[in-house]
Amino acid sequence: MSSERNITVLVVEDEGIVAEAHAEYVRRSPGFALAGVVHTGTEAITFLNASATGRSGSVADGRLPVHSGETSEPAVDLILLDMNLPDLHGLDVLRRIRGAGVPADVIAITAVRDLAVVRSAMSAGIAQYLIKPFTFSAFSAKLASYREYHLNLAGQGISATQTEVDRALAALRPKVSSTLPKGLSPETLETVSEMLKNAAAPMSASEVSAALAMSRITVRRYLEHLDEQRAVARSPRYGTRGRPELEYSWRR
């Protein structure tokens, strides 16, 4: 409905370029508005405390655009939280804001795949867990399902039926269809990705092919897909005879 206000989002991400990319993704997502961008756990807590008290202050570096809507509404509805922050682990930030009674929902956006961290984040009440790297379409799908969840609960007043609760929770776990190009499998993509993540130096398609006992043509398709997703960096390898061979390295 056109009368529904935007869901306001705080981006918590220590890498400047990545933080701006996520902020731009939020700006491009219908129904969402950027509340601010912070780069440490301490800044996130400071921002949320200021928002909760209705103040429009900022942290020391002054890089925070603050939500300027009605002060009776929460300045932050949703937090996009990185787990690897320079001062606090994302789980510590999550526990602190939950302990302080901050009502904002949290989507973990991180490269951390450790199941212990995933379980802890889920136990602490995150709404979604999005693993880097990802495309805008994957990001947009997570926000869209969250918005459906948010609106389902927001329209129920002070109580809800079982059906309404089930519908809201189902919105957070939509059926996911494969977004891989035809002929690529998630299992093989994971194998190629892990090879590059653990490699001590950039690898060519021939080297990955030999290491995994796969055809060079097949490996090249997976590497090109990872390059399109900006998961790997591709560069020419000089010093060999003939045309320079391409080599790939995982973006750390």
Secondary structure as the mmCIF struct_conf table of DSSP 4:
data_model
#
loop_
_struct_conf.conf_type_id
_struct_conf.id
_struct_conf.beg_label_comp_id
_struct_conf.beg_label_asym_id
_struct_conf.beg_label_seq_id
_struct_conf.end_label_comp_id
_struct_conf.end_label_asym_id
_struct_conf.end_label_seq_id
TURN_TY1_P TURN_TY1_P1 SER A 2 SER A 3
BEND BEND1 GLU A 4 GLU A 4
HELX_LH_PP_P HELX_LH_PP_P1 ARG A 5 ASN A 6
STRN STRN1 ILE A 7 VAL A 12
BEND BEND2 ASP A 14 GLU A 15
HELX_RH_AL_P HELX_RH_AL_P1 GLY A 16 ARG A 28
BEND BEND3 SER A 29 SER A 29
TURN_TY1_P TURN_TY1_P2 PRO A 30 GLY A 31
STRN STRN2 PHE A 32 VAL A 38
BEND BEND4 HIS A 39 THR A 40
HELX_RH_AL_P HELX_RH_AL_P2 GLY A 41 ALA A 52
TURN_TY1_P TURN_TY1_P3 THR A 53 GLY A 54
TURN_TY1_P TURN_TY1_P4 ALA A 60 ASP A 61
HELX_LH_PP_P HELX_LH_PP_P2 PRO A 65 HIS A 67
BEND BEND5 GLY A 69 GLY A 69
TURN_TY1_P TURN_TY1_P5 THR A 71 SER A 72
BEND BEND6 GLU A 73 GLU A 73
BEND BEND7 ALA A 75 ALA A 75
BEND BEND8 ASP A 77 ASP A 77
STRN STRN3 LEU A 78 LEU A 81
BEND BEND9 MET A 83 MET A 83
STRN STRN4 ASN A 84 ASN A 84
BEND BEND10 PRO A 86 LEU A 88
STRN STRN5 HIS A 89 HIS A 89
HELX_RH_AL_P HELX_RH_AL_P3 GLY A 90 GLY A 99
TURN_TY1_P TURN_TY1_P6 ALA A 100 GLY A 101
STRN STRN6 ASP A 105 THR A 110
BEND BEND11 ALA A 111 ALA A 111
HELX_RH_AL_P HELX_RH_AL_P4 LEU A 115 SER A 123
TURN_TY1_P TURN_TY1_P7 ALA A 124 GLY A 125
BEND BEND12 ALA A 127 ALA A 127
STRN STRN7 GLN A 128 ILE A 131
BEND BEND13 LYS A 132 PRO A 133
HELX_RH_AL_P HELX_RH_AL_P5 PHE A 136 ALA A 154
TURN_TY1_P TURN_TY1_P8 GLY A 155 ILE A 158
HELX_RH_AL_P HELX_RH_AL_P6 GLN A 162 ALA A 171
TURN_TY1_P TURN_TY1_P9 LEU A 172 LEU A 172
BEND BEND14 ARG A 173 ARG A 173
BEND BEND15 LEU A 180 LEU A 180
HELX_LH_PP_P HELX_LH_PP_P3 PRO A 181 PRO A 181
TURN_TY1_P TURN_TY1_P10 LYS A 182 GLY A 183
HELX_RH_AL_P HELX_RH_AL_P7 PRO A 186 ASN A 198
BEND BEND16 ALA A 200 ALA A 201
STRN STRN8 MET A 203 SER A 204
HELX_RH_AL_P HELX_RH_AL_P8 ALA A 205 LEU A 212
TURN_TY1_P TURN_TY1_P11 ALA A 213 ALA A 213
HELX_RH_AL_P HELX_RH_AL_P9 ARG A 216 GLU A 228
TURN_TY1_P TURN_TY1_P12 GLN A 229 ARG A 230
BEND BEND17 ALA A 231 ALA A 231
STRN STRN9 VAL A 232 ARG A 237
BEND BEND18 GLY A 239 ARG A 243
HELX_LH_PP_P HELX_LH_PP_P4 PRO A 244 PRO A 244
STRN STRN10 GLU A 245 TRP A 250
#
